[in-house]
Amino acid sequence: MRRFLQGLFSRPKEPADILLNHLDKLGGSEARYVDVSDEQAQPRMNVAIYQGCPTVGAITGFTIGLSHFHPPGGAHRELTISMRGSDDAWALACGCVAFQLRESSPFECGHTVDFKERIAKSSEMSAFLIVHPRHIHAKDALVDLGVRRVEIVELLPIYQKEMAWLRAGGNVKTLLEALPTAVGMDPRRTVFGGCA
């Protein structure tokens, strides 16, 4: 009864609460938060890290704060990444990319990002392809915060050779067909043969 009464008289949720609750729903639990901002940066950029998402033995990270920025031609976006294993490096790299490119990149699907070094010790991958989330239903990739709508896009880790192939005109759809979600989440997967 108390919960019912609180629901009747509670104030509307703040946009941050709506986003965090949505991410917890997608992550299946409460997140661990890591600040990835420079010391003086405002607003802050964080990463919400979920273990065991989207499957047991995997890790998922979501940025929190990127959607405050929207470069010309860009939308309000947050990034996500999912990889097998428990290495936070994947989620932290996602946050680093968001923080470094927050005022210059629209983070449009089909674009690539050169991380310029290994993303994690367990892998030789050092770049990302921005795609529509592959483990999140399309309706859950859009979050209405009341003051703005936020789109979640995924950073798919790729090899330098794959990034070069894509930048030279390689077909994103062909690469994605060769990397179904389970394969794309493998930090030790082989390089896509079509880019040789």
ZAMARGU-4260 file (C-alpha; in steps of 0.2 Angstrom, whole numbers, plus 5000, padded with zeros to 4 digits):
<rodrens>
0) 5000/5000/5000 | 5014/5012/5004 | 5022/5009/4987 | 5006/5013/4979 | 5003/5029/4988
5) 5021/5035/4985 | 5018/5031/4966 | 5002/5043/4967 | 5012/5057/4974 | 5029/5056/4967
10) 5037/5069/4956 | 5041/5066/4938 | 5057/5057/4935 | 5072/5067/4930 | 5080/5064/4913
15) 5095/5056/4921 | 5084/5044/4931 | 5075/5039/4916 | 5091/5035/4906 | 5099/5026/4921
20) 5083/5015/4924 | 5082/5011/4905 | 5101/5005/4905 | 5098/4995/4921 | 5083/4987/4912
25) 5094/4983/4897 | 5109/4977/4908 | 5098/4966/4919 | 5105/4973/4935 | 5112/4988/4943
30) 5128/4995/4935 | 5145/4999/4941 | 5149/5017/4936 | 5167/5023/4931 | 5170/5041/4927
35) 5181/5043/4911 | 5181/5062/4910 | 5196/5074/4912 | 5197/5082/4929 | 5190/5099/4924
40) 5177/5092/4911 | 5159/5097/4913 | 5147/5089/4910 | 5155/5073/4916 | 5156/5057/4906
45) 5154/5040/4914 | 5152/5022/4909 | 5139/5010/4916 | 5147/4993/4916 | 5136/4977/4917
50) 5143/4960/4920 | 5134/4945/4912 | 5125/4955/4899 | 5119/4952/4885 | 5124/4934/4890
55) 5133/4925/4904 | 5152/4927/4902 | 5150/4944/4893 | 5152/4962/4898 | 5142/4977/4892
60) 5146/4996/4894 | 5135/5011/4891 | 5141/5029/4890 | 5132/5041/4901 | 5134/5060/4896
65) 5138/5059/4878 | 5120/5064/4874 | 5123/5081/4882 | 5133/5085/4866 | 5126/5085/4848
70) 5138/5091/4835 | 5131/5100/4820 | 5121/5087/4810 | 5122/5075/4825 | 5109/5068/4836
75) 5108/5065/4855 | 5117/5048/4857 | 5125/5036/4869 | 5137/5022/4865 | 5137/5004/4870
80) 5149/4990/4868 | 5147/4971/4872 | 5161/4958/4872 | 5164/4941/4879 | 5175/4941/4895
85) 5176/4952/4910 | 5189/4964/4904 | 5183/4982/4909 | 5195/4989/4895 | 5181/4987/4882
90) 5169/4997/4891 | 5182/5010/4896 | 5188/5012/4878 | 5169/5015/4873 | 5169/5029/4886
95) 5186/5036/4881 | 5180/5037/4862 | 5164/5046/4868 | 5174/5058/4879 | 5187/5062/4866
100) 5175/5064/4851 | 5160/5071/4861 | 5160/5088/4852 | 5166/5083/4835 | 5158/5066/4830
105) 5140/5063/4826 | 5143/5044/4829 | 5133/5039/4814 | 5130/5021/4810 | 5143/5015/4796
110) 5157/5026/4802 | 5173/5020/4809 | 5184/5026/4823 | 5203/5022/4824 | 5207/5019/4842
115) 5226/5019/4837 | 5231/5005/4849 | 5224/4989/4856 | 5208/4991/4864 | 5211/4977/4876
120) 5226/4966/4880 | 5216/4950/4875 | 5214/4956/4857 | 5223/4964/4842 | 5208/4974/4837
125) 5211/4993/4838 | 5196/5001/4829 | 5177/5002/4830 | 5163/5002/4818 | 5147/5011/4823
130) 5132/5001/4821 | 5114/4999/4827 | 5114/4989/4843 | 5114/4970/4838 | 5108/4964/4855
135) 5096/4977/4859 | 5078/4978/4851 | 5076/4993/4840 | 5063/5001/4851 | 5074/4999/4866
140) 5088/5009/4857 | 5078/5025/4858 | 5075/5033/4875 | 5063/5047/4877 | 5069/5058/4892
145) 5055/5071/4890 | 5068/5085/4886 | 5076/5075/4872 | 5076/5058/4864 | 5092/5048/4865
150) 5098/5035/4853 | 5109/5021/4858 | 5122/5015/4845 | 5135/5001/4847 | 5154/5002/4845
155) 5159/4985/4836 | 5177/4982/4839 | 5186/4978/4822 | 5204/4976/4816 | 5214/4989/4807
160) 5213/4979/4791 | 5194/4979/4792 | 5193/4997/4795 | 5205/5001/4780 | 5194/4990/4769
165) 5178/4999/4775 | 5186/5016/4772 | 5191/5010/4755 | 5173/5007/4750 | 5170/4990/4758
170) 5152/4985/4762 | 5146/4987/4780 | 5132/4975/4777 | 5144/4961/4771 | 5155/4963/4786
175) 5141/4962/4798 | 5134/4947/4790 | 5151/4939/4792 | 5151/4944/4811 | 5135/4938/4819
180) 5133/4945/4836 | 5141/4930/4845 | 5156/4931/4833 | 5157/4950/4834 | 5158/4948/4853
185) 5173/4937/4853 | 5189/4947/4857 | 5200/4933/4848 | 5190/4931/4832 | 5199/4930/4816
190) 5200/4945/4803 | 5186/4945/4791 | 5192/4936/4776 | 5183/4947/4763 | 5195/4962/4767
195) 5210/4953/4761
</rodrens>
